[in-house]
Amino acid sequence: MNVGGTLSVLSTLLLSAAVAPSALAQKSSAKPNILIILTDDQGRGDYSAFGTRYIHTPNIDRIFQEGITFDNFYANSSVCSPSRAALLTGCYPDRVGVPGVIREETPDDSWGYFSQRARLLPQLLKPAGYHSALIGKWHLGIGSPNTPTERGFDLFRGFLGDMMDDYWTHLRHGFNFMRHNQEVVDPKGHATDVFTGWACDYLTEQAKQSKPFLLYLAYNAPHDPVQPPPEWLVKVKLREPGISERRAHLVALIEHLDSGIGKVLDTLDSTGLAKNTLVIFTSDNGGVLANGANNGPWRSEKGHMYEGGLRVPGAARWPGTIKPGSRTERTTLTMDIFPTVCSAAGVKPPRNIDGVSFLPTLHGEAEANGARDYYFVRREGGPAYGGKTIDALRRGDFKLLQDSPFAPLELYNLATDPLESNNLAAADHTSFKALAAALMRQVQIGGETPWQKPQGGDKR
């Protein structure tokens, strides 16, 4: 990869990214439908509209081209559960008891418990008349009271756990976590096709109803195991001679995922829902380099506090409201989706959340980055983490991080060093001290919420 050339292109794009106020930006009297599409471990550069070669994602590209591209979209964490908790609550994940990956099926290696105090997006939208559905991956608890329909969703069709050991059997550690609401189900077919079919069925049914809806479509692709349908792998290998076996499998899995997203978008079109549906697309964290992921020019990958683990694709489409082909430099986090959706639905979000609505950006209003810090956390077990956390805090251009609980803090200036290659911890004492104090304060706030399941139920 020519990193210098890539960064030059990115800089040019960012300089031309100012979103002019659009004549299209006008509020509809009807409450919009909401479709949130979350992919799993999709790298920042793993779609063709990014400029990545040898991958074809025309349907994901549609969302970017027909809507707005977020050039600086960040996941709230570099792993699954915390980012999902942030999306559904508008809070930093440790504030709601999810600093790390929840693995209730293996409790000795589970690093979060979704607090019962947290109010989820479907619970906020229900009084405003919304029907809500989660199709796909939940990963915030496998047992009562932390299952989707107990936390506000009217419909759940998907799997409760962290991942599948096989895209066709859908099992994890030999257990079946696939559910229709509370009922155990055993659908046939590749998981991506199963979730796509369920999503299209839901949209078709909702088109007959008078209520607005929230559909949270959380695919498990392209999370490992990297298992594309064989015909998709053959197609990629024929089209891209010389591609590595590892990369071919991941490209095929993403292109198959893209095809599913295309069917969902086509269903919005064929049912007439598209014109009043806000579609938001992003990933839960960066991609896995060992699987052949493309995280753009940025350093590192999923699980880490460097930019490659936190930067993710981000786009939104809303016909008649968002100007097609627009871009924004606004720094946006997963948790910002929560207040944005609330505001679009005419619902006042809770006062104590951390997310900030980007609805004005969607309406074409110029927005400068607010004066807020950005905080990232991950708790994990095993010898590499020992149950401790890794953290990062960004303030302005400076980013302080600890990528191992047993390593010193590192400081980078992302404006001059976006690849995080020049550690300023020893050279810039003023910035280091200021960000270290701010990071410690965030850790203290997060520590107010227990992240283990309390004995006898959650009585907090």
HURADA-V617626 format. One line per field, one symbol per residue. phi: phi as a letter, one per 40 degrees, with the letter a starting at -180 (. if undefined). burial: 1 if it has 9 or more other C-alpha atoms within 8 Angstrom, else 0. A space follows every 10 residues. Layout:
phi: ???
burial: ???
//
This chain:
phi: .ccccccccc cccccccdcc dbcccacccc cccbbbbbcb gccdbcaccc hccgbbbccc ddccccbbcc cbcbccacbc dcccccccbg bdcccbgbca ccbccbdcbb baaccccccc dccccdccgc cbabbhccgb hbbccbbdcc bhccbbbibc ccabcacbcg cbfgbcbcbb fbccbbcbhc dccccccccc cccccccccc ccbbbbbbcc ccdcccbcdd cccccccccb cgccdccccc ccccccddcc cccccccdcc cgcdcbbcbb babcaccccc cgcbcgcccg adgbccdccb cbcaaabadg bccdgcaacd cbbdcccdcc cdcccgbccd cccbcbcbdd cccgccbcdc cbcbbbaaba bgccbggcbb aaabbgccbb abcbcbbccb bbbccbaccf bbccdccbcc cccccccccc ccccccccbc bbcccggcbc
burial: 0000011000 0001001110 1101100000 1111111111 1111111100 0100101011 1111111111 1111111111 1111111111 1111111111 1110000001 1111100001 1111110101 1111111111 1100011111 1110111111 1101111001 1100011111 1001000001 1111110111 0011011000 0111111111 1110011110 0110111000 0000001111 1111111111 1111101110 1011111111 1111111110 1111111111 1111111111 1111111111 1111111111 1111111111 1111101010 0011101111 1111110000 0000111111 1000101111 1111100111 1111100011 1111001011 0011100000 0100110110 0100011010 1010000100
//
